[in-house]
Amino acid sequence: MASNTTKISFWERISYGCGDLGCNIIYSAMSSFLLFYYTDYVNVSAVTIGTIMLLSRIFDGVTDLVMGIIVDRTKSRYGKCRPWILRMSIPFALAGILLFSVPPGLGETTKLVYIFITYNLVSSVIYTAINVPYATLNSLITQDQYERSVLSTFRMILATTGTLLITNLTLPLVEFFGNNLSAWTKTFAVFGIIAVIVFIITFTGTKERVTPSQNTRQEKVPFFKGLKLLVQNKYWIMITITLVFIFINYSLNGGAAVYYAKTILGNEKLVGPMNMVSNLVQIGVMFFTAFIIKKTGKRNMLIIGAIIYGIGFAMFAFVGNSITGIMAVCVFKGIGNAGISSCMFAIVSDTIEYGEWETGYRTEGLINSASSFGFKVGNGLGSAILAWIIGFAGNKTGSEITFIYIPAVLCILQVVIMSFYKLDKEYDNIIAYLSISEGGNTNVK
């Protein structure tokens, strides 16, 4: 077991964060533009797309857990996680291109078959195979809570950079390449090359250091036994549910923004400036969140962030069409999201040591599948909710519901769940116990 006071270099922090920059190229595209691409360029019903996205999440949940087991069983000279990041970088880029390459001239049924296959290939297979190992990597670099928070902060700073890249360059690049179906393919070919480069930086610039305590069982954990161990980890359950709510919000915020800007504000191109203001503020605030987390703990930081983020969504109901008001609210949202995103994945990593202490098994891959599971279930539910409400209520009313009211309610639910999370106070004692076990002491916990 590595020391829980390992200091991580600045370059390793950057290298780790680059992984989520790459992942976010697909995530941001799916959240912000995929439904818009399907409805306005491929001409498929929003309700149908929403149903496909929701049904795909059933398969997603299984593949996430399976990949978690695979990561736990992986042994190589590069570690458990880094080999998968290298192996899947090029397939990841190709999958993103396929997602935005619905062939012209297809019949309605053939279009839906293509969409169903490529959507599941990207989300359920390729993204899972790279994102679960990436999410797990944080827990294998260090056990130091502060360093994990710093790594998570760098992760989200680079992820937000990826969001800025996608939301501000996608439509201009599509227009540059001809504003047609093939233009979307060319645009994501460019993004795919960027993704491969940043994944290689993550692979080469990080190191896996953490090993299980000698007192921890080392045998391979069968799939169903692994699921049983997860259920015994109450903090994993709490943060997984919270992640689902967080990513429903992210999906709604990204997908509904283009409809909100087009129907309420009268200009769809305002999506770029709105996201830019929010994301730049988020990046700026996140340079300070690690220091705040050191004083308050991850749980309190996440709660504070959810409260501010939720108030930000609610404020959209009062600013109307005022561009100044809209941008002011985007600043508020950026502040709140900085609090959420700077610690949500680091919290997942902390539940690994709790699970090891509680059950005697260390299953970092399986536990970190929570972040991928929460992301994709939340993203899928958010996309489905958006598509259904837009389809049934219309663009104007639907965008108001999905961009303002549902996100505010979900922030309240996050606060309620995290109020029961006490691991921040228990973590040091758990690490002390595991360290004693490493030395051969088998005292009862």
C-alpha positions, 0 to 999 in steps of 0.5 A: 500500500502506497503512503497516503501522503504521496506528493504528486507533481504538477505535470502528473496532475496535468497528465491525469486531467488530460484524460477527462479532456479527451473523454469530455469531447464525446460527453459534451458532444452527446450532451450538447449537440447529439439530439440537435444533430439527430432532429435537425440534420438527420430528421428523426423524431425527438421522442424516438431518440429519447426512447433509444437513449433511455433503453440503451442505459439498461445495457450501459449499467451492465457493461460498466460493472463488467468493465470494473471487474475487468480493471480489477483483474488486469495485471500488466507492467503499466498497471491496471488502468493505464493500459486500457487508456492506451488501448482504447484511445484510437477506437474512442476517436473512431467511435465519436466520428461514427456517432455523427456520421449517419449516412444520407439517404437512409430509410427511416427504419435504417436510420434508427438501426444505425443510431441505435448501434452506434449510440450503444457502441460509443456509450456502452462499449467504447466509452465504458472501456476507457472511462472506467479505467480513467475514473479508477486511476485517481485511486491508484495514483495516491490515497492522500485525500487532499491530493485526490481532490487536487487531481479531481480539480485538474481533471475537471479544469481540463474537462471543462476545457473540453466542454469549451472546445466542443460548445464553442467550436462545433457549430462554427466548424460544422458551418466551415465544413459545409453545414451538412451531414458530412460536415459533422463527420469532418468536425468530429474527425478533428476532435478525434485526433485531439482526443488521441493526443491527450489520452497518450499524455495521460498514459505516459504522464501518470503512475499507479502507486497504490496497492492493497493492504496485506490484510486485504483478500487478494483473490479474484472477486466473482461478478455477483460477489462484487455486486454484493460487496457494492451493496455493502458500501453505503457511501458508494450507494450515496455518491452513485445516486448523487452522480446520477442526479448531477449528470442528469443536470449536466445533460439537461443543461447541455442539451436544453441550452440550444433550444432555450437560446433559440426559442426563448432568447431568439438566437441559438448562437448564444449557446457558445457565450453562455457556456463560455462564461459559465465554464471560464468562471468554473475554471477560475474558481476551481483553482481555489476549491482544493484549498476550500476542500482541505478546510471543509471536506468534499461532502460540504464542498459538494453540498455548497456547490449544489445549493449555488448551482440550483439557485443559479438554475432557478434565477433563469426564471426571473431574468427573462430575455435580458442578456446581462441577466443571463450572463450574470446567472451563468457566472453564478452557475459556474461558481456552483458547478466548480464546487460540485465538479471539483470533488465528485469523482474524488469522493468516489475514490474515497469510498474504495478504502471504506469498502476495503475496510468494511468488507476486506476486499479492495475493488477499485475498478468495480467501485469506480464504475460508479462514476461511469455508471452515474455519468451514463445513466444520468446522461441517458436519463437527461437526454431522454427527459429532454427529448420527451418533454421537447417532443410533447411540450414543444421547444419553448415550454420544454426548454423552460422546464428542462433548462430551469425547473428540473435542474433546480429540483435535482440540486435539492435532492443532491443536498438531501442525499449528501447530508447523510454522507459522513466518510470525510470524518471517518477516512483518516481512521480507516486509512490508519487501520489499513496501514496497521494491517499492512504492517501485519497487525490484525486488530479488530477495526 
